[in-house]
């Protein structure tokens, strides 16, 4: 399973507030099949099979254009571990266990 961290930045919008765009993008993610996702204060984490994660990233990138943005900058980091099952929660738990 792949874990992706995605940041989508609409450029050239009418306001400096981007929360309406973020809300639209979360609605887009809710319509995607085969993934789970979590909004953070700076990005969105998407988990699932790599093919489905790529589809979700593409839909996220397109969403601001549908809301009137003329330019969009998207940054993506992907952790694709294939030797064993992994998730964001599993990665966090591994670190937490080492802090005890």
C-alpha positions in Angstrom: 0.0 0.0 0.0 1.2 3.5 -0.8 1.1 6.5 1.5 1.2 9.9 -0.2 1.5 13.3 1.3 -0.1 15.9 -1.1 -0.1 19.6 -1.0 -2.2 21.5 -3.7 -1.8 25.2 -3.9 -4.1 27.3 -6.1 -2.3 30.4 -7.4 -3.9 33.6 -8.6 -7.0 33.4 -6.5 -9.2 36.3 -5.5 -8.3 36.0 -1.9 -5.4 34.8 0.3 -7.8 32.3 2.1 -7.7 28.9 0.5 -10.0 27.0 2.9 -12.8 26.9 0.3 -10.5 25.3 -2.2 -9.4 22.8 0.5 -13.0 22.0 1.3 -13.7 21.4 -2.4 -10.7 19.1 -2.6 -11.8 17.1 0.5 -15.2 16.6 -1.3 -13.3 15.3 -4.3 -11.4 12.8 -2.2 -14.7 11.6 -0.6 -15.8 10.5 -4.0 -12.6 8.5 -4.8 -12.7 4.7 -4.4 -10.1 2.5 -2.9 -8.3 5.1 -0.8 -8.4 6.5 2.7 -7.3 10.0 3.5 -6.6 12.4 6.3 -6.6 16.2 6.2 -3.8 17.8 8.2 -3.1 21.5 8.7 -0.5 21.6 5.9 -1.4 18.8 3.5 -3.5 15.7 2.9 -2.3 12.1 3.5 -3.7 9.5 1.1 -3.4 5.7 1.5 -4.2 2.9 -0.8 -3.0 1.0 -3.8 -0.6 3.1 -5.8 -2.8 3.2 -8.9 -5.8 4.5 -6.8 -3.5 7.0 -5.0 -2.4 8.4 -8.4 -6.0 8.8 -9.5 -6.8 10.7 -6.3 -3.8 13.0 -6.7 -4.9 13.7 -10.3 -8.4 14.6 -9.2 -7.0 16.8 -6.4 -4.8 18.7 -8.8 -7.7 19.3 -11.1 -10.2 20.5 -8.4 -8.9 24.1 -8.0 -9.2 24.6 -11.8 -12.8 23.6 -11.5 -13.2 26.3 -8.8 -11.7 29.1 -10.9 -8.0 28.9 -10.2 -5.9 29.7 -13.3 -2.7 28.0 -12.0 -2.1 25.1 -9.5 1.1 23.9 -7.9 1.0 20.4 -6.5 3.7 18.7 -4.4 3.7 15.0 -3.7 5.7 12.6 -1.5 5.1 8.9 -1.8 6.2 6.1 0.5 5.5 2.8 -1.3 6.6 -0.1 0.9 6.1 -3.5 -0.7 7.9 -5.8 1.7 5.1 -5.7 4.2 1.8 -3.9 4.9 2.2 -0.3 6.1 -0.1 2.5 7.0 0.3 6.0 8.5 -0.9 4.7 11.8 1.6 1.8 11.8 4.4 4.2 11.0 3.4 6.5 13.9 3.0 3.5 16.3 6.5 2.3 15.4 8.0 5.6 16.5 5.8 5.8 19.6 7.0 2.4 20.7 10.6 3.6 20.5 9.8 6.7 22.7 8.7 4.5 25.6 
